[in-house]
Amino acid sequence: MKVKTQGDAVFMTVNDVCKALNISADSVRRWEKQGLIKGKRNENNYRIFDTEEVSRIQSKLSGISCNENNYKILKNNKSHDIQVIDLFSGAGGTALGFKNAGLKHKLLVEIDKDASQTLKNNFKSVDVLNEDVSKLCFKKYKNKVDVVEAGFPCQAFSFAGKKLGFDDTRGTLFFEFARCVKEVSPKVAIGENVKGLISHDGGKTLDTMLSVLDEIGYKVSFKLMKSQYLDVPQKRERLIIMAIRKDLDLKMLYPKEKNYTVSLKEALENVPKSEGQAYNEKKHKILKLVPPGGYWKDLPIDIQKEYMGKSFYLGGGKTGMARRLSWNEPSLTILCSPAQKQTERCHPEETRPLTIRESARIQTFPDDWAFHGSVNSQYKQVGNAVPVNLGFHIGEALIHIINKQTDDFKFETVEPIEF
C-alpha cells in the first residue's frame, strides 16, 4: 500500500519496499542503517520511503544504471557579488564549496600554519591570514561583507551563577565568531560544528550560542545536515547554525537532502596515487581477516579478545575498531588518523588505511587541491574539513536567501527560534 504524506509526495511502507525490491524487511532496515536507502517516519510513526528513491534502487539492482557514476564536485558557472569572511578556515572545505556555488571571499583566517599555507596555495587572490582570531579586529569590514562563516571548535562553558550572555562566553572560540558577527554586521552568519553540540551539557551549550546571536541582533535556527544525502560519499553529520539580521526580511533556507547516495566505489574511481599511512605487520595480519563492510566482530573470538584488549569487555563505542569500508556504501566519516585503533578506516579491498588523495576524494576536494605539510598534517587537514559539496549546497542556500529567491525543490524554509 502506498501512503501520501506531506503534500503530493508519495511514499511506500517497509512491506511495499520488500515486494518492489524482492528483499526482506531486515534487509530494508540494514540498508537504511548503512545509508543505502533513506527512510522517514510518518504521523503514525511508521517507517516510509520515497517511491522515486525505491525506483532508483530498483533500476540499480536490475543493472539499468550500474554504469552511472554520481560522484561530482559541484560547481556553478555564475558568480554572485556576495562577500564572505571565513573564520577557522582549515584546509578550505567550506570556503571552496562557497566559491564553487558562486560566492566571493574577502578574508580567510586560520591559525594552523600548514592549513593556512594550504589556503594560500589554493586561494591565490584571497586575503589569507595565519592568525589567532582573538587578536584580530573586524570593524573595517562593517557593512562591507554579506556573510560571516565559521567552523568554530566547540568548548564547554561554565554555567554556575552566570547569565551566559555575549560577555559570558568571552574566552571561547564561539565568542570570537559572535564578536566578528557583531563587528561586521553581515546579513547572514553561518556556524558549523559537530553533531554532539546539540546534546552537549544537556543542550545548554547550543542554547547559549543561539541566545547570544539573538542578543546581538540576529534571528536564529539550526539543522543537522547529513552529508551522505548531499552529494558527499560519506556518512558525516554536521550541525549548521544560521543567523539572519533581524532588520532584514529574509527567509531561512536550508538545502533539502537528496534521495540518493554516492558510493565509495564511485568516489574512488581513477583516484591518483598518493602518500598514506601503513599498518604494522601485526595489525595488517588481523585486518586482512575483516571482510568489506566488516569490523572486529567479524574476527575469530580469540583474535577479537587479543586485538580489543580491555575494550572487548566494555559497552558501546567500539564499532570503529578493525573497521574495513565497503565499496557499495558511502564511506564512514573521514577522520584525522585513519590507522588509529579506535578510528580505523581500512580500504575495502587492500589491507591499508585510505591515502591522502582517497580521503580528499571522499571529502569532495578536487585532485589538484594541494595540501601543505607532513603526511600526518595533511590527514588532519582533510579529516577536519567540511565536505566541499556540503559547503556548495549551503552556499547555494545563502545565495537564494540574500537574493530573496525561492526554490521549493532545492531548499526548505525553517522558522527562527523564538526566545
N, C-alpha and C positions, 0 to 999 in steps of 0.2 A: 504494500500500500504506500502511495506517495502522499506526503502531507505538505500543505502550504504554510509557510511561516514568513513573517517579515515582508509584507508586500506581495509581489508576484513570484518571488523566488521559490523554486520547487525543490524539496528535499526528500531523501529516502531514509527509511529506517535501517537498522542493522540487518534485519531479515531480508529486506529488499536488496541490500548490497550483496549479501551472501548469495542470493539467487542470481543476480546480474553477473557476478564475477566467479560464480561456482567455487566459493571458498567458505570456510567455516566462520562462525561468529568469533571464535578465538583468534582466527587469522585477521579479521577486521580490527579487533581490539589491539592486536600486536602491531599491525601496520600503522594504526593511529599513533600508538606509542612511539614507533620508530620514525614518525613524521612522514610516512609514505602516503597517507590519506588524512585529510583534515576534517574532523568532526566538530559538532557543537551540540548544545542542549536546547531543546525547545521549552515552551512554557510548562510542559508536564514533566520536565527533567528527563525526557527520552533522548538518546543519542541519535542525531540525524546527520545526513551527508548530502552535500550539493550534488544534484543529478549531473551537472556538467563535469564535475570532478570525477564522478564514477565513470562517465563515458570516456573521459581521457584515460583513466586507468584501464578500462576495458580495451581501448584501442592499443594501448601499450602492451597489454598481455597477449593480444592477438597478433602482435608484430607489425601492426599498421604504422606505428610511429617509432619503431625501435631505432631507426637511424637518425632521429631528430636529436640535436644537442641544444638544450635550453640554456646552456651556460653562456652568459653575455655580460660584459662590463657595460652597464647602461650609460648612455650619453645623449644629450640633446644638442642639436646644432645651433639653436637660438640662444643668444646671450641676453641677460636682463641687467639693467642698471640697479642692482640690489647689492649694497655694500655690506661686507661681513667682517667682524672681528672674531677670531677663533682662539680661545684660550686652552691651555693644556692640550696642545695640538697633537702630541705624539708623533707618529710616523705619517700622519695626514690622511687617515681613512675617511673621516667626516669631511675634512676640507676638500679632498679630491671628489668625493660624492657630490658636495655642493657645487664645485666647479663644473663637474660633468652635467649637473642639472641646469647650469647657466648663471649661477651667482658669481659675484666678484669679491675677492678678498682684499681688504685694506691692511690687515695685520694678522700674523700668526705668532703665537707665543708658546715656547716650550723650554722647560728648564733642563731637560736631559741633553747633554752635549751631542751624543750620537743621533738621537731622534731629531734634534734641531738641525744637524747637518743633513740628515735625510730630507727634511723640508726644504733646505736651501738648494739641495741638488735637484729637486723636482719642481719647486715653485720659483722659477728663475726671476719673475717680475713682481714678486710679492715681498713686502717687508716682513722678514722673519727675525724675531728676537729670541736669543738664547738667554732668557732672563727668568728670575723669580717674579711671578705675577704680583706678589705683595709689594715689590719695590717699584712698581710702575704706576703712573698716573695716566688716566684715560680721558681727562677732561677736554683735551684738544679735539677729541673726536665727537664731542657732544653735537647731536642732531646732524651728524655727517655720516652716520652708519645706520643701516636698517636692521641688522641682525647681530646679536652677540650670542655666540655658541660656545659651550664649554663642556668637556668631558671631565668634570672635576672629580678627583678621588673622594670617596666617602670617608668622613671621620665622625667619630662619636662625639656627641655633645654631653655636657653635664647639666642635668635638669634641676638639680637641687636648688630651690629657692630663687629661681630665675624666671623672668617673664619670657625670655627667649625671643626677643625681637631682633632687629637688624644688628644692633650693637652687641648683643649677647652671643652672636655667632662669630665675633671677631676672633682671629687666630685660626680659623678653619679655612680650608680652600674653597668651600662653598661661599664664605663671606667675600672672598676676593672676586668670585663670579658675580655675586649680588652687588658688590661695590662698583664693579665695572659697568653693570647694567644701570646703576643709579647715576654714575658719572656720564655715561654716553647717551642714555635715554633712547635706546633703539625702539623701533616699532615692535619687534618681536625678540624674545630671548629664548634660547633652547638649552636646556641642561640634559646631559646624558649620564647614565650611571648603571650600575648592576641591578639585577632583579632584587637582590637582598635588601636594597634600600627601602623597599615597600614595607617589609616587616621589621626593619632594624629598630630595636628598642620599642617593640610593640607598635610601630608606626609613628612614634613621636618625632623621630629624626626627619622623616619626609614631611610630616605636618608642619614642623618648624620651618623647613625650607620654603614650603608653599606660602606660609603666613608671612614670612619675610618678604617674599616677592610681592605679595598683596600689599604689604605695608609701604613698599617703595613705589606703588602706583601701577601694579600690573594685575590683571585678571589671569588666573592660572588653571591648569589642568595637567593631568599626567596619563600616560598609557604605556603598558608593557608591549613592546613590539617583538614579534617572533621573526627573526631574520630568515628562517628557512622558508617562509611564505612571502618573502620579499626579494626574490631573485638571488639569494645567497645560499650556496650549497653547504649549509652549516646550521646546526641546531644551537643558535645563540640568541639569547633573550636580552634585550636592553630596555631599560626604563627611560622614557623620554618625558621630560618636563617642559611644558610650553607656557610661556608668559607673554601676554599681549597688553600693550599700554592701554590703560583704562579710557583715555580720551579718544581712542580710535574705534571706529565702528568696523571691526574686523572679526571674522569668524575663525574659530579654532578648527583647523582641518588636520587630520592625521591620515597617513596612507592606509588604504584598505589592503588587507592581506589577500594574496592570490590563492587560487585553489589548486596550485601545483607546487612541486618542489623540484630542486635541481640535485641530481645525484653526484656523489664523489667521482664516479667514473666519468661523467660529463665534464666535471670541473678540471680533472687532471689529464684530459686528452692532450697529447703532444706537449706536455709541460717541459720547459727547458731543464736540463740538469743543473744542479747547484749544490752548494755545501750543505752539510747537515750533521747532526749528532749520530752516534752509533751506540749499539748495546755492547756491554761486555760479554764475554763468552758464556757465562752462566745465564745471564738474562736472555741472550739470544737463543740458547738451547730450550729455555722454558717457553718463551713467546712463540717459538716455532710450532709448538703443540696447540696453540689457540687458533680456532677457525675464524674466517672472516665474520665480523659482527659479534665475535665472542669475547669472553673475559675470563677472569680467574676461575669461575665456577665450571668452566669447560675443561679444566685441567684434572688429571687424576687426583684423588683425595690426598694422597701422601705428598704430592708436589704442591697442592694448594696450601697445606699446612706449613710446608717448608718455605714456600715463597712469601706467604702472607705473614708469617710470624705471629705476633700477638694480635694483629688486626683480624686474623681468622676468627677469633673468639669474640670480637666486638660486634656491635649492632650494625647500623647503616653506614653510608658514606664510603663504600668500598668499590663501587661499580667502575671507577676509573682505573683500577689496578689490573695489570696484564690485559689491557684492552686493545683489541685489534679492530680497525674500522672495516666497514662493509662498502663494496663498490656501489651497491644499488640504493643506498640511503644518502641523505645529506650527512656530512661529517659531524662528529661531536664537536663541541666548542673548541676552537683552536686556542691553546694555552701557551704560556711563555716558556715552558720547559717540557717538551713532548716526550722526553725519556725518563722523567722522574717517576718513581714507583706509584705515586697516588694519582698521577695525571697522564698516564701513558697514552700515546696516540700512534699505534703501530700501523704501518702501511698495510692495506688489505691483502696484498699478495706477497710482497717481500718482507722479510723479518728485520725491520729497521724503523726508526722514527721517520715522520714526514720531513722532507727537506725544507729549506727556507722558501724556495720558489713554490713548492707544493702548498705549504701553509699560506703563502701570499695569494695563490690562486683561490684557495678556499675563502680567504678574506676579500676576494674580488679586486685585489690590486692587479694592475697590468704587469706583464712580464718585464717591461722596461723600467718599472719603478725601482730606483736604485736605493737600497738600504745601506746606511753607513755604519761601520763599526765591526766588532768581532762577531763570530757566529752566534754566541750567546746573546749579545746585544741585539742582533737582528731578529732572533727568535722572540726576544722580549718585546721589541717594537711591533712585530707582526701580531703577537698574542694579545697585546694591549689595545690594538686598534679597533675602531668601529668598522664593520664591513663597509666597503666603498659603496656597494649597491644600496645598502640601508641608508647611508648618507644621501645618496641620489634621491631616493623616494622622499625623504624628509625635506630635502632641498626643493623638490617639485612642489611639495605641500606649502612651503614658505612662499614660493612664487605665486601660487594661487591665493594664499592668504593676503599678501601685500597688494597684489593687483586686483583683489576682490573678484576673482574668478571662481566659478563653481564647476565641479566635475564629479557627479554622483557615482560614476563608475570607478574612479580612482581614489576618491577621498571620502572620509566620513566626518561629519560635524560633531564636535563634542562640546557640551555646555561647560562653562567655567565653574569652578568650585565656589560655593558661597561661604563666606566667613561671618 
